[in-house]
Amino acid sequence: MEGAPAPPATSRFPSAVRRHYDTSHLRRRVVLDECIALPCKLDCDPGKLGHYHCPYCPEILPHESAFVSHARERHSKAAMVRHHHSVI
């Protein structure tokens, strides 16, 4: 599987790293058949901050709904968007 590289998480305060991860990344996760996709905050593609990297192909999708549609239509993957422990 492909995907975005995880940036190194360094902090003298592990709880701050966890809080940032939960509020900035995990709350916008998309659960696929066999993996969880998180929004990428790196400048991989100008103008697409908070984009998603497809783990099945090199495609970069600009937002959550485009990523979910792509996973379902191009790769026949079940995808659920998870916001604050609720399923959409």
Secondary structure, DSSP 4 states (H G I P E B T S, - for coil): ---PPPPP---S-HHHHHHHIIIIIGGG-EE-SS-EE--B-S-SSTT-TTBEE-SSSS-EESSHHHHHHHHHHHH----EEEETTEE-
